[in-house]
Structure formats: C-alpha cells, structure tokens
Amino acid sequence: MVERPPWGANPTLSATSFSNQYLRGILLPPPFSYPSAFLVTVRLNEKARRNHPLTREQKKLNRLRSSTRIEIEHTFSRRKKYQIAADIYRNRDEGYDQTMNIVVGLVNLRAYDRIFQRTGLQL
C-alpha cells in the first residue's frame, strides 16, 4: 500500500523538499524513473561568450531552432485568442477534448480563410 504524502507535500518539487522516507520509494522509486513519455530533450540556443563567438554551424542551428519555436508559439497564441482555451478549463472533464477540438478547428478554419484570401486557392 502506498502512503500519501503529508498535506502540502508536492511530489513534483525537488528532492530536498521531502523527508528521506518519501525519497526511499514511497512516492517515487529510486532513481526517480519516469515513463519514457515524460522524457523531453531540451534544445536551447547556443550562446556566444566573450572571446568565443558562435561557429557558422551553431548559428544555423540557432536559426532553425528559433524558427521552429516561433511557429509553435504563434500556434499557441492563435489558440489562446479563444477565451475558453486561454483560461483555466472549468467545465466537465468529459467535454475537454471536444471543446479543444472545436477551438483547434476554428483556428484551422481561420488559417484556411487567410490562405484563400491571400492566394485564391481553396483547400
């Protein structure tokens, strides 16, 4: 049987915030292994330092990462124009997927409309 942490303890906090009994396998088994779905590779831009400028390859990689990041951020901002996606979702859990699918459909509809207005192509 798994014991619950005391009130106020958050298992997502750093290891120093727990007493040793919670670190020894009651909350998370050592060595804090998570399912592979939660593992993310962090890809940050390289930074130049004094007397160490970036190489041409590092600059190209930074530009690629920045362009990918801005596309994702623009997508999030388009989605958040709809208030239900920007605020905390307070409706029933069963309707969350349907609500977000509707919001994404509206975002895509606006994108298709912009493409049609600019190019005249119908998708």
FIDOMI-755075 format. One record per residue: residue number from 1; residue in three letters; x, y, z of N, C-alpha, C in turn. Coordinates in steps of 0.1 Angstrom, whole numbers, plus 2048, in hexadecimal, padded with zeros to 3 digits. Example, Ala and Ser with C-alpha at 12.3 -4.5 7.8 and 13.67 -1.06 7.14 Angstrom:
! residues 2
1:ALA:884:7C7:84E:87B:7D3:84E:884:7DF:84E .
2:SER:880:7EA:847:889:7F5:847:881:800:84F .
***
This chain:
! residues 123
1:MET:808:7F4:800:800:800:800:809:80C:800 .
2:VAL:805:816:7F7:80D:822:7F6:808:82C:800 .
3:GLU:811:832:808:80D:83C:811:80C:84A:80A .
4:ARG:803:852:80E:801:85F:809:80B:869:810 .
5:PRO:810:873:808:818:87C:80F:810:885:818 .
6:PRO:817:88B:822:80F:894:82B:809:8A0:823 .
7:TRP:7FF:8A6:828:7F8:8B1:821:803:8BC:81F .
8:GLY:802:8C1:812:80B:8CB:80E:817:8C6:807 .
9:ALA:81A:8B9:808:826:8B4:801:822:8B2:7F3 .
10:ASN:82B:8B6:7EA:828:8B5:7DC:833:8AC:7D6 .
11:PRO:82F:8A0:7D0:839:897:7CA:841:89D:7BE .
12:THR:83D:8A8:7B9:845:8AE:7AE:84F:8B7:7B2 .
13:LEU:851:8BA:7BF:85B:8C3:7C3:868:8BC:7C4 .
14:SER:873:8C4:7C7:880:8BE:7C7:882:8B4:7D2 .
15:ALA:88C:8AC:7D1:88E:8A1:7DB:891:8A7:7E9 .
16:THR:896:8B3:7EA:89A:8B8:7F7:88D:8BC:7FF .
17:SER:882:8BD:7F9:876:8C1:800:86F:8B5:807 .
18:PHE:874:8A9:805:86E:89E:80B:876:898:816 .
19:SER:870:891:820:877:88A:82A:87C:87D:823 .
20:ASN:886:877:829:88C:86B:823:883:860:821 .
21:GLN:879:85E:829:86F:853:828:868:854:81A .
22:TYR:865:860:816:85E:862:809:867:860:7FD .
23:LEU:874:862:7FF:87D:85F:7F4:881:851:7F3 .
24:ARG:87F:849:7FC:883:83B:7FC:878:832:7F6 .
25:GLY:871:836:7EC:868:82E:7E5:859:82E:7E8 .
26:ILE:856:837:7F2:847:838:7F5:840:840:7EA .
27:LEU:846:84B:7E6:840:853:7DC:846:850:7CE .
28:LEU:853:850:7CD:859:84D:7C0:864:843:7C2 .
29:PRO:864:839:7BA:86F:82F:7BC:87D:834:7B8 .
30:PRO:887:832:7BF:894:837:7BB:898:82F:7AE .
31:PRO:89E:835:7A5:8A4:842:7A4:89B:84C:79D .
32:PHE:88F:84D:7A2:885:856:79D:882:854:78E .
33:SER:87F:848:78B:87C:844:77D:86E:848:779 .
34:TYR:86C:84E:76E:85F:852:768:85D:84A:75B .
35:PRO:851:849:757:84E:843:74A:855:84B:73F .
36:SER:858:844:735:860:84B:72A:857:856:723 .
37:ALA:84A:856:725:841:860:71F:844:86D:725 .
38:PHE:84A:86E:732:84C:87A:738:85A:880:736 .
39:LEU:863:878:730:870:87C:72D:871:886:721 .
40:VAL:877:891:723:878:89B:718:886:89F:717 .
41:THR:88B:8A0:70B:898:8A6:708:897:8B5:707 .
42:VAL:89E:8BC:70F:89E:8CA:70F:8A8:8CF:705 .
43:ARG:8A3:8D7:6FC:8AC:8DC:6F1:8AC:8EC:6F2 .
44:LEU:8B6:8F1:6F8:8B7:900:6FA:8C1:905:6F0 .
45:ASN:8BF:912:6ED:8C8:918:6E3:8D6:91A:6EA .
46:GLU:8E0:918:6E2:8EE:91A:6E7:8F0:929:6E9 .
47:LYS:8F8:92D:6F3:8FB:93B:6F5:909:93D:6F4 .
48:ALA:90C:948:6EE:91A:94C:6EC:91F:952:6F9 .
49:ARG:92C:950:6FC:932:956:708:93D:95F:704 .
50:ARG:942:967:70D:94D:970:70A:959:968:705 .
51:ASN:95E:96D:6FA:969:967:6F3:966:959:6ED .
52:HIS:95A:955:6ED:956:948:6E7:949:949:6DF .
53:PRO:94B:94F:6D3:93F:951:6CA:93A:943:6C6 .
54:LEU:92D:943:6C1:927:937:6BC:92C:934:6AF .
55:THR:92D:927:6AC:931:922:69F:926:923:695 .
56:ARG:929:922:688:91E:923:67E:913:918:680 .
57:GLU:918:90C:684:90E:901:686:905:904:692 .
58:GLN:90B:90A:69D:903:90D:6A9:8F9:918:6A5 .
59:LYS:8FD:921:69D:8F3:92C:699:8E8:926:691 .
60:LYS:8EB:91D:687:8E1:917:67F:8D7:90F:688 .
61:LEU:8DD:907:692:8D4:8FF:69B:8CC:908:6A3 .
62:ASN:8D1:914:6A8:8C9:91D:6B0:8BE:923:6A8 .
63:ARG:8C1:926:69B:8B6:92B:692:8AB:921:690 .
64:LEU:8AF:915:68E:8A5:90A:68C:89C:908:699 .
65:ARG:8A3:908:6A4:89B:906:6B1:892:912:6B3 .
66:SER:897:91E:6B0:88F:92A:6B3:883:92A:6A9 .
67:SER:885:926:69D:879:926:693:86F:91C:697 .
68:THR:874:910:69C:86A:906:6A1:863:90B:6AD .
69:ARG:86A:911:6B6:864:915:6C3:859:920:6C0 .
70:ILE:85C:929:6B7:853:934:6B4:846:92F:6AE .
71:GLU:847:925:6A5:83B:91F:69F:832:919:6AA .
72:ILE:838:912:6B3:831:90C:6BE:82A:917:6C7 .
73:GLU:832:921:6CA:82C:92C:6D3:821:933:6CB .
74:HIS:822:935:6BF:817:93B:6B7:80B:933:6B7 .
75:THR:80D:925:6B6:801:91C:6B7:7FA:91D:6C4 .
76:PHE:802:91E:6CF:7FC:91F:6DC:7F5:92C:6DE .
77:SER:7FA:937:6D8:7F4:944:6D9:7E7:944:6D1 .
78:ARG:7E6:93E:6C6:7DA:93D:6BE:7CF:935:6C6 .
79:ARG:7D3:92B:6CC:7CA:923:6D4:7C5:92B:6E0 .
80:LYS:7CD:933:6E6:7CA:93A:6F2:7C1:947:6EF .
81:LYS:7BF:94A:6E2:7B6:954:6DF:7A8:951:6E3 .
82:TYR:7A5:944:6E4:798:93F:6E9:799:93E:6F8 .
83:GLN:791:945:6FF:792:946:70E:791:939:715 .
84:ILE:789:92F:710:788:923:717:795:91B:717 .
85:ALA:79E:91D:70D:7AA:917:70C:7B5:91E:714 .
86:ALA:7B3:92B:716:7BD:933:71D:7BC:932:72C .
87:ASP:7AF:931:731:7AD:931:740:7AE:922:745 .
88:ILE:7AD:921:752:7AC:914:758:79F:90E:754 .
89:TYR:7A0:901:750:794:8FA:74C:78C:8F6:758 .
90:ARG:77F:8FB:759:777:8F8:765:76B:8F0:762 .
91:ASN:76A:8EB:756:75E:8E2:753:761:8D4:756 .
92:ARG:758:8CB:752:759:8BD:755:765:8B7:74E .
93:ASP:76C:8AE:754:778:8A8:74E:774:8A0:741 .
94:GLU:768:89B:741:764:893:735:763:89B:728 .
95:GLY:761:8A8:72A:760:8B1:71E:76C:8B8:71A .
96:TYR:777:8B6:721:784:8BD:71E:789:8BA:710 .
97:ASP:78A:8AE:70C:78F:8AA:6FF:786:8B0:6F4 .
98:GLN:779:8AF:6F6:770:8B4:6EC:771:8C3:6EA .
99:THR:772:8CA:6F6:774:8D9:6F6:781:8DD:6EF .
100:MET:78C:8D7:6F2:798:8DA:6EC:799:8D7:6DD .
101:ASN:792:8CC:6D9:791:8C9:6CB:78A:8D3:6C4 .
102:ILE:77F:8D9:6CA:777:8E3:6C3:780:8F0:6C2 .
103:VAL:788:8F3:6CC:790:8FF:6CC:79B:8FD:6C1 .
104:VAL:7A1:8F2:6C0:7AB:8EF:6B6:7A5:8F0:6A8 .
105:GLY:799:8EA:6A7:792:8EB:69A:790:8FA:696 .
106:LEU:78C:902:69F:78A:910:69C:797:917:698 .
107:VAL:7A1:914:69F:7AF:919:69C:7B2:915:68E .
108:ASN:7B0:908:68A:7B4:904:67D:7AB:90A:672 .
109:LEU:79E:90C:676:795:913:66C:79A:921:669 .
110:ARG:79E:928:674:7A3:936:671:7B0:935:669 .
111:ALA:7B8:92B:66B:7C5:92A:664:7C2:928:655 .
112:TYR:7B8:91E:652:7B4:91B:644:7AE:928:63E .
113:ASP:7A6:92F:645:7A0:93B:640:7AB:946:63C .
114:ARG:7B5:947:645:7C0:950:642:7C7:94C:635 .
115:ILE:7CA:93F:634:7D1:93A:628:7C8:93D:61B .
116:PHE:7BB:93A:61C:7B2:93D:611:7B2:94C:60D .
117:GLN:7B2:954:617:7B1:963:614:7BE:967:60E .
118:ARG:7CA:962:612:7D6:966:60C:7D9:960:5FF .
119:THR:7D6:954:5FC:7DA:94D:5F0:7CE:94A:5E7 .
120:GLY:7C2:949:5EC:7B7:945:5E4:7B6:936:5E3 .
121:LEU:7BF:92E:5E9:7BE:920:5E9:7B4:91B:5F3 .
122:GLN:7AC:911:5EF:7A3:90B:5F8:7A9:8FE:5FD .
123:LEU:7A9:8FB:609:7AF:8EF:60F:7A4:8E5:612 .
***
